[in-house]
Amino acid sequence: MSDDLAGEAAALDAADVLRAKRADFVLQDGQDGQDGQDGQDGQDGHGTGHGPDAAARVVYLDGNSLGALPRGVPGRLADVVDREWGRLGIRSWTESGWWTAPERVGDRIGRLVGAAPGQVVAGDSTSVNVFKAVVAGVRLAGAASGRDEILVDAQTFPTDGYIAESAARMTGCRIRSVEAGAMAGAAGPRTAVALVNHVDYRTGRLHDLPGITAAVHAAGARVVWDLCHSAGALPVALDAHDVDLAVGCTYKYLNGGPGSPAYLYVRRDLQPRFDSPLPGWNSHADPFALAPAYAPADGALRGRVGTPDILSLLALDAALDVWEGVGIDAVRAKSLALTDFFLRCVEAYAPRGRVWSLTPAAHDERGSQVSLRCAADGQETMAELVRRGVVGDFRRPDVLRFGFTPLYTGFAETERAARVLGEVLA
């Protein structure tokens, strides 16, 4: 069985139309043992320590927490620090295009989430952008409309829930927790905003963005989508599905680096009425007038707040170069093929009854990760996997997560990851 699956993996790798993209990333090879330094990705609250006994090639299946480093980023950052900051100094705000970077980078992200130019601005964290979007969504609904309810995906990433609760207190709304699958039927005359995760961070379940959006609109409400686990892994089509507002991070499938700026999408026709709860000087119509009264800028610039984080923003800009010439449909096709193959390999290699998948089998319900419930000590199981060179992550109480990033993950390493998992479980 092992030889059969290994042979199939080799054939799939040979036919992979995205195979050449792997060379655009710095990937751990484990030869000197330095790939195994203990640490944390700083984003999802877990560590991935692994030691010098890692195999010759580390299989990195944690791109759904922190994407690999694109090769073009170090040189670009060195130039920004040495030349743009070191030599040009403050002149770089204009001469090097620093001032317009949030919109320029936002448009590059927009291409990957189906948004025409002028609707995405890059900056701040996902949490800050969730706050902007939810409060602005309530304000779009109007205080006199009687819409005093914010629907929140019951399985949302905790921060989204925390932020929504704060937004509710600020706007006089109440929170109602609803399973994402029931969101379409839950929206009603009191609903102002529905906040939904496109892909569930724990299980990898993909939710129905077109259907939920249409249902929430039919109820007269607005919808905010969290795209953290879908942007760069599958088609999103924000414009085509008439999404109101969306947010997302860039350090997962977009490979922007630890703590890289998030982004905010505001549909073009809503921009004149987008009333941000964080009206900073950077979103002023005439920021350098330094006027005491706030007057919002036009367009996506309304989503800006303070001075952009230039170093991390330009690192993200360089990271996005790997997407040149890549079609998101090809990425999605490979993602589904990788996760299908991994599930088959796990079934072949893992002892019966030790793990089972929480991730839906149906392609239209699956993101780009596989989550396995582990009957053994899941945390120790993942720690042992990492020691053997297979890097995933663990979610309490018993979930092993494996993220598949089509731009650099191959089928042979997918087969190896499942085989090592079987060995550890045995």
TIBADREN-924808 format. One record per residue (C-alpha): residue number from 1; residue in three letters; x, y, z. Coordinates in steps of 0.2 Angstrom, whole numbers, m for minus. Layout:
N
SITE, NUM, ALA, X, Y, Z
...
This chain:
426
SITE, 1, MET, 0, 0, 0
SITE, 2, SER, 14, 12, 5
SITE, 3, ASP, 23, 9, m12
SITE, 4, ASP, 6, 12, m21
SITE, 5, LEU, 3, 28, m13
SITE, 6, ALA, 21, 34, m15
SITE, 7, GLY, 20, 30, m33
SITE, 8, GLU, 4, 39, m35
SITE, 9, ALA, 11, 54, m26
SITE, 10, ALA, 26, 55, m38
SITE, 11, ALA, 14, 55, m53
SITE, 12, LEU, 3, 68, m46
SITE, 13, ASP, 18, 79, m42
SITE, 14, ALA, 24, 77, m60
SITE, 15, ALA, 8, 83, m67
SITE, 16, ASP, 6, 97, m55
SITE, 17, VAL, 4, 114, m65
SITE, 18, LEU, 9, 124, m49
SITE, 19, ARG, 24, 113, m45
SITE, 20, ALA, 37, 127, m51
SITE, 21, LYS, 30, 139, m38
SITE, 22, ARG, 38, 129, m24
SITE, 23, ALA, 55, 136, m29
SITE, 24, ASP, 48, 154, m25
SITE, 25, PHE, 48, 150, m6
SITE, 26, VAL, 61, 147, 7
SITE, 27, LEU, 56, 129, 14
SITE, 28, GLN, 64, 120, 28
SITE, 29, ASP, 75, 106, 23
SITE, 30, GLY, 80, 100, 40
SITE, 31, GLN, 98, 96, 35
SITE, 32, ASP, 107, 107, 49
SITE, 33, GLY, 94, 105, 62
SITE, 34, GLN, 90, 123, 63
SITE, 35, ASP, 72, 121, 56
SITE, 36, GLY, 68, 114, 73
SITE, 37, GLN, 69, 129, 85
SITE, 38, ASP, 55, 130, 97
SITE, 39, GLY, 43, 145, 94
SITE, 40, GLN, 26, 151, 91
SITE, 41, ASP, 18, 159, 76
SITE, 42, GLY, 11, 172, 86
SITE, 43, GLN, m6, 172, 77
SITE, 44, ASP, m16, 157, 82
SITE, 45, GLY, m9, 154, 100
SITE, 46, HIS, 1, 138, 98
SITE, 47, GLY, 19, 133, 98
SITE, 48, THR, 27, 121, 85
SITE, 49, GLY, 43, 115, 94
SITE, 50, HIS, 53, 102, 84
SITE, 51, GLY, 70, 96, 87
SITE, 52, PRO, 86, 90, 78
SITE, 53, ASP, 79, 73, 75
SITE, 54, ALA, 68, 80, 61
SITE, 55, ALA, 68, 70, 45
SITE, 56, ALA, 79, 76, 30
SITE, 57, ARG, 64, 86, 23
SITE, 58, VAL, 52, 95, 35
SITE, 59, VAL, 34, 94, 29
SITE, 60, TYR, 26, 111, 33
SITE, 61, LEU, 8, 109, 35
SITE, 62, ASP, 5, 124, 45
SITE, 63, GLY, 2, 137, 31
SITE, 64, ASN, m16, 140, 38
SITE, 65, SER, m7, 148, 53
SITE, 66, LEU, 9, 155, 46
SITE, 67, GLY, 13, 154, 27
SITE, 68, ALA, 31, 150, 22
SITE, 69, LEU, 43, 164, 17
SITE, 70, PRO, 43, 169, m1
SITE, 71, ARG, 61, 171, m8
SITE, 72, GLY, 59, 189, m14
SITE, 73, VAL, 54, 196, 3
SITE, 74, PRO, 71, 197, 12
SITE, 75, GLY, 79, 207, m3
SITE, 76, ARG, 64, 219, m4
SITE, 77, LEU, 65, 222, 15
SITE, 78, ALA, 83, 225, 14
SITE, 79, ASP, 81, 238, 0
SITE, 80, VAL, 67, 246, 10
SITE, 81, VAL, 77, 248, 26
SITE, 82, ASP, 94, 252, 18
SITE, 83, ARG, 89, 263, 3
SITE, 84, GLU, 71, 269, 6
SITE, 85, TRP, 72, 272, 24
SITE, 86, GLY, 91, 274, 26
SITE, 87, ARG, 95, 285, 12
SITE, 88, LEU, 79, 293, 6
SITE, 89, GLY, 71, 294, 24
SITE, 90, ILE, 55, 304, 24
SITE, 91, ARG, 56, 307, 5
SITE, 92, SER, 50, 289, 3
SITE, 93, TRP, 33, 293, 8
SITE, 94, THR, 31, 301, m9
SITE, 95, GLU, 46, 296, m19
SITE, 96, SER, 45, 277, m15
SITE, 97, GLY, 26, 277, m14
SITE, 98, TRP, 24, 273, 4
SITE, 99, TRP, 9, 284, 6
SITE, 100, THR, m2, 275, m7
SITE, 101, ALA, 4, 257, m2
SITE, 102, PRO, m12, 253, 8
SITE, 103, GLU, m23, 255, m7
SITE, 104, ARG, m10, 248, m20
SITE, 105, VAL, m7, 232, m9
SITE, 106, GLY, m26, 231, m6
SITE, 107, ASP, m29, 230, m24
SITE, 108, ARG, m17, 216, m26
SITE, 109, ILE, m26, 207, m12
SITE, 110, GLY, m43, 211, m21
SITE, 111, ARG, m38, 202, m36
SITE, 112, LEU, m37, 186, m26
SITE, 113, VAL, m54, 188, m17
SITE, 114, GLY, m64, 194, m32
SITE, 115, ALA, m64, 213, m29
SITE, 116, ALA, m62, 226, m42
SITE, 117, PRO, m49, 240, m39
SITE, 118, GLY, m53, 253, m26
SITE, 119, GLN, m62, 242, m13
SITE, 120, VAL, m49, 235, m2
SITE, 121, VAL, m37, 244, 9
SITE, 122, ALA, m23, 235, 18
SITE, 123, GLY, m18, 239, 36
SITE, 124, ASP, m21, 236, 54
SITE, 125, SER, m25, 219, 61
SITE, 126, THR, m40, 208, 57
SITE, 127, SER, m47, 212, 74
SITE, 128, VAL, m47, 231, 71
SITE, 129, ASN, m55, 228, 54
SITE, 130, VAL, m68, 217, 61
SITE, 131, PHE, m73, 231, 73
SITE, 132, LYS, m73, 244, 59
SITE, 133, ALA, m84, 233, 48
SITE, 134, VAL, m96, 227, 61
SITE, 135, VAL, m99, 245, 68
SITE, 136, ALA, m100, 252, 51
SITE, 137, GLY, m113, 238, 46
SITE, 138, VAL, m124, 243, 61
SITE, 139, ARG, m123, 261, 56
SITE, 140, LEU, m127, 257, 38
SITE, 141, ALA, m143, 248, 45
SITE, 142, GLY, m148, 264, 53
SITE, 143, ALA, m153, 267, 72
SITE, 144, ALA, m171, 271, 67
SITE, 145, SER, m174, 255, 58
SITE, 146, GLY, m176, 245, 74
SITE, 147, ARG, m162, 233, 69
SITE, 148, ASP, m153, 230, 85
SITE, 149, GLU, m146, 213, 83
SITE, 150, ILE, m129, 207, 77
SITE, 151, LEU, m128, 188, 72
SITE, 152, VAL, m112, 180, 75
SITE, 153, ASP, m106, 163, 69
SITE, 154, ALA, m107, 152, 84
SITE, 155, GLN, m91, 143, 80
SITE, 156, THR, m82, 159, 75
SITE, 157, PHE, m63, 162, 79
SITE, 158, PRO, m64, 169, 97
SITE, 159, THR, m58, 186, 93
SITE, 160, ASP, m72, 189, 81
SITE, 161, GLY, m84, 186, 95
SITE, 162, TYR, m75, 197, 107
SITE, 163, ILE, m75, 211, 95
SITE, 164, ALA, m93, 209, 90
SITE, 165, GLU, m98, 209, 108
SITE, 166, SER, m89, 226, 111
SITE, 167, ALA, m97, 233, 95
SITE, 168, ALA, m114, 228, 101
SITE, 169, ARG, m111, 237, 117
SITE, 170, MET, m105, 252, 108
SITE, 171, THR, m120, 252, 96
SITE, 172, GLY, m134, 247, 108
SITE, 173, CYS, m136, 230, 99
SITE, 174, ARG, m138, 213, 106
SITE, 175, ILE, m128, 198, 101
SITE, 176, ARG, m136, 182, 94
SITE, 177, SER, m125, 167, 92
SITE, 178, VAL, m131, 156, 77
SITE, 179, GLU, m123, 141, 68
SITE, 180, ALA, m116, 147, 52
SITE, 181, GLY, m127, 134, 43
SITE, 182, ALA, m142, 141, 50
SITE, 183, MET, m137, 159, 47
SITE, 184, ALA, m148, 161, 32
SITE, 185, GLY, m164, 157, 41
SITE, 186, ALA, m159, 167, 56
SITE, 187, ALA, m158, 184, 49
SITE, 188, GLY, m174, 194, 52
SITE, 189, PRO, m182, 211, 54
SITE, 190, ARG, m171, 215, 69
SITE, 191, THR, m155, 210, 61
SITE, 192, ALA, m142, 224, 57
SITE, 193, VAL, m127, 213, 53
SITE, 194, ALA, m122, 195, 52
SITE, 195, LEU, m103, 191, 55
SITE, 196, VAL, m98, 175, 47
SITE, 197, ASN, m82, 165, 45
SITE, 198, HIS, m80, 159, 27
SITE, 199, VAL, m70, 144, 33
SITE, 200, ASP, m71, 137, 51
SITE, 201, TYR, m54, 138, 58
SITE, 202, ARG, m56, 123, 68
SITE, 203, THR, m64, 110, 56
SITE, 204, GLY, m60, 117, 39
SITE, 205, ARG, m78, 118, 35
SITE, 206, LEU, m82, 130, 20
SITE, 207, HIS, m98, 140, 22
SITE, 208, ASP, m110, 145, 9
SITE, 209, LEU, m105, 163, 5
SITE, 210, PRO, m117, 166, m9
SITE, 211, GLY, m132, 159, m1
SITE, 212, ILE, m129, 167, 16
SITE, 213, THR, m126, 184, 9
SITE, 214, ALA, m142, 183, m2
SITE, 215, ALA, m152, 177, 13
SITE, 216, VAL, m146, 191, 24
SITE, 217, HIS, m149, 204, 11
SITE, 218, ALA, m167, 197, 8
SITE, 219, ALA, m169, 201, 27
SITE, 220, GLY, m163, 219, 24
SITE, 221, ALA, m147, 217, 34
SITE, 222, ARG, m129, 218, 30
SITE, 223, VAL, m116, 204, 30
SITE, 224, VAL, m97, 204, 36
SITE, 225, TRP, m87, 190, 30
SITE, 226, ASP, m70, 184, 38
SITE, 227, LEU, m59, 177, 25
SITE, 228, CYS, m44, 173, 35
SITE, 229, HIS, m44, 154, 30
SITE, 230, SER, m50, 156, 12
SITE, 231, ALA, m41, 171, 4
SITE, 232, GLY, m27, 163, m6
SITE, 233, ALA, m34, 145, m5
SITE, 234, LEU, m50, 146, m14
SITE, 235, PRO, m61, 158, m25
SITE, 236, VAL, m71, 170, m15
SITE, 237, ALA, m79, 182, m28
SITE, 238, LEU, m84, 196, m16
SITE, 239, ASP, m90, 208, m30
SITE, 240, ALA, m100, 194, m39
SITE, 241, HIS, m109, 189, m24
SITE, 242, ASP, m113, 207, m18
SITE, 243, VAL, m104, 205, m2
SITE, 244, ASP, m106, 221, 9
SITE, 245, LEU, m90, 221, 20
SITE, 246, ALA, m76, 208, 22
SITE, 247, VAL, m60, 207, 32
SITE, 248, GLY, m45, 195, 32
SITE, 249, CYS, m27, 192, 37
SITE, 250, THR, m12, 190, 26
SITE, 251, TYR, 0, 179, 36
SITE, 252, LYS, m9, 162, 31
SITE, 253, TYR, m11, 158, 13
SITE, 254, LEU, m5, 175, 7
SITE, 255, ASN, 12, 172, 15
SITE, 256, GLY, 14, 190, 21
SITE, 257, GLY, 24, 186, 37
SITE, 258, PRO, 21, 185, 56
SITE, 259, GLY, 9, 200, 60
SITE, 260, SER, 7, 206, 42
SITE, 261, PRO, m6, 219, 39
SITE, 262, ALA, m24, 213, 37
SITE, 263, TYR, m36, 221, 25
SITE, 264, LEU, m54, 228, 24
SITE, 265, TYR, m66, 227, 9
SITE, 266, VAL, m80, 239, 7
SITE, 267, ARG, m91, 237, m8
SITE, 268, ARG, m90, 252, m19
SITE, 269, ASP, m108, 258, m18
SITE, 270, LEU, m108, 257, 1
SITE, 271, GLN, m92, 268, 2
SITE, 272, PRO, m100, 285, 3
SITE, 273, ARG, m110, 279, 18
SITE, 274, PHE, m96, 269, 27
SITE, 275, ASP, m95, 277, 44
SITE, 276, SER, m79, 271, 52
SITE, 277, PRO, m79, 270, 71
SITE, 278, LEU, m60, 274, 70
SITE, 279, PRO, m59, 290, 60
SITE, 280, GLY, m40, 293, 60
SITE, 281, TRP, m30, 306, 51
SITE, 282, ASN, m25, 294, 38
SITE, 283, SER, m43, 293, 32
SITE, 284, HIS, m46, 311, 32
SITE, 285, ALA, m51, 319, 15
SITE, 286, ASP, m36, 331, 17
SITE, 287, PRO, m25, 323, 30
SITE, 288, PHE, m11, 336, 30
SITE, 289, ALA, m23, 350, 33
SITE, 290, LEU, m23, 343, 51
SITE, 291, ALA, m40, 351, 53
SITE, 292, PRO, m49, 349, 70
SITE, 293, ALA, m65, 343, 62
SITE, 294, TYR, m65, 326, 53
SITE, 295, ALA, m70, 325, 35
SITE, 296, PRO, m69, 307, 28
SITE, 297, ALA, m60, 303, 12
SITE, 298, ASP, m68, 295, m3
SITE, 299, GLY, m67, 277, m8
SITE, 300, ALA, m57, 264, 1
SITE, 301, LEU, m47, 276, 10
SITE, 302, ARG, m60, 278, 23
SITE, 303, GLY, m54, 261, 29
SITE, 304, ARG, m37, 269, 34
SITE, 305, VAL, m34, 274, 52
SITE, 306, GLY, m16, 279, 57
SITE, 307, THR, 1, 279, 49
SITE, 308, PRO, 3, 263, 39
SITE, 309, ASP, 16, 250, 45
SITE, 310, ILE, 27, 252, 31
SITE, 311, LEU, 40, 238, 34
SITE, 312, SER, 27, 224, 36
SITE, 313, LEU, 16, 232, 22
SITE, 314, LEU, 30, 232, 10
SITE, 315, ALA, 35, 214, 15
SITE, 316, LEU, 18, 209, 11
SITE, 317, ASP, 18, 218, m6
SITE, 318, ALA, 34, 208, m10
SITE, 319, ALA, 26, 192, m4
SITE, 320, LEU, 11, 194, m16
SITE, 321, ASP, 23, 193, m31
SITE, 322, VAL, 22, 174, m30
SITE, 323, TRP, 4, 176, m36
SITE, 324, GLU, 9, 184, m53
SITE, 325, GLY, 2, 172, m66
SITE, 326, VAL, m7, 161, m54
SITE, 327, GLY, m25, 157, m56
SITE, 328, ILE, m35, 155, m41
SITE, 329, ASP, m45, 141, m49
SITE, 330, ALA, m29, 131, m51
SITE, 331, VAL, m25, 134, m33
SITE, 332, ARG, m42, 127, m28
SITE, 333, ALA, m41, 112, m39
SITE, 334, LYS, m24, 107, m31
SITE, 335, SER, m30, 111, m14
SITE, 336, LEU, m45, 99, m16
SITE, 337, ALA, m33, 86, m24
SITE, 338, LEU, m21, 87, m9
SITE, 339, THR, m34, 86, 4
SITE, 340, ASP, m42, 71, m4
SITE, 341, PHE, m26, 62, m6
SITE, 342, PHE, m21, 66, 12
SITE, 343, LEU, m38, 59, 18
SITE, 344, ARG, m35, 43, 8
SITE, 345, CYS, m17, 41, 15
SITE, 346, VAL, m23, 43, 33
SITE, 347, GLU, m36, 30, 30
SITE, 348, ALA, m23, 18, 23
SITE, 349, TYR, m9, 22, 36
SITE, 350, ALA, m18, 26, 53
SITE, 351, PRO, m24, 12, 64
SITE, 352, ARG, m43, 11, 65
SITE, 353, GLY, m52, 21, 77
SITE, 354, ARG, m37, 32, 82
SITE, 355, VAL, m41, 47, 71
SITE, 356, TRP, m56, 53, 61
SITE, 357, SER, m59, 68, 50
SITE, 358, LEU, m69, 83, 56
SITE, 359, THR, m67, 91, 39
SITE, 360, PRO, m81, 88, 27
SITE, 361, ALA, m79, 76, 13
SITE, 362, ALA, m89, 86, 0
SITE, 363, HIS, m79, 98, m10
SITE, 364, ASP, m91, 112, m9
SITE, 365, GLU, m90, 112, 10
SITE, 366, ARG, m71, 110, 12
SITE, 367, GLY, m58, 124, 14
SITE, 368, SER, m39, 120, 12
SITE, 369, GLN, m36, 111, 28
SITE, 370, VAL, m39, 94, 36
SITE, 371, SER, m44, 93, 54
SITE, 372, LEU, m43, 76, 63
SITE, 373, ARG, m50, 72, 80
SITE, 374, CYS, m37, 61, 89
SITE, 375, ALA, m42, 48, 102
SITE, 376, ALA, m25, 48, 109
SITE, 377, ASP, m16, 62, 118
SITE, 378, GLY, m18, 75, 103
SITE, 379, GLN, m5, 87, 110
SITE, 380, GLU, 8, 74, 112
SITE, 381, THR, 4, 66, 95
SITE, 382, MET, 7, 83, 87
SITE, 383, ALA, 23, 86, 96
SITE, 384, GLU, 29, 69, 91
SITE, 385, LEU, 24, 73, 73
SITE, 386, VAL, 34, 89, 73
SITE, 387, ARG, 49, 80, 81
SITE, 388, ARG, 49, 69, 66
SITE, 389, GLY, 48, 83, 54
SITE, 390, VAL, 29, 85, 50
SITE, 391, VAL, 23, 102, 56
SITE, 392, GLY, 5, 104, 59
SITE, 393, ASP, m4, 111, 74
SITE, 394, PHE, m15, 106, 88
SITE, 395, ARG, m32, 113, 94
SITE, 396, ARG, m38, 109, 111
SITE, 397, PRO, m46, 97, 117
SITE, 398, ASP, m42, 84, 103
SITE, 399, VAL, m40, 92, 86
SITE, 400, LEU, m24, 89, 74
SITE, 401, ARG, m24, 102, 60
SITE, 402, PHE, m15, 101, 44
SITE, 403, GLY, m15, 116, 32
SITE, 404, PHE, m12, 113, 13
SITE, 405, THR, m5, 128, 4
SITE, 406, PRO, m5, 123, m15
SITE, 407, LEU, 8, 135, m20
SITE, 408, TYR, 22, 125, m11
SITE, 409, THR, 14, 109, m4
SITE, 410, GLY, 17, 93, m14
SITE, 411, PHE, 9, 76, m15
SITE, 412, ALA, 25, 66, m10
SITE, 413, GLU, 26, 76, 6
SITE, 414, THR, 7, 74, 9
SITE, 415, GLU, 9, 55, 8
SITE, 416, ARG, 24, 56, 20
SITE, 417, ALA, 15, 66, 32
SITE, 418, ALA, 1, 53, 33
SITE, 419, ARG, 13, 39, 34
SITE, 420, VAL, 22, 47, 49
SITE, 421, LEU, 6, 50, 57
SITE, 422, GLY, 2, 32, 56
SITE, 423, GLU, 18, 27, 63
SITE, 424, VAL, 16, 39, 78
SITE, 425, LEU, m2, 33, 81
SITE, 426, ALA, 4, 15, 81
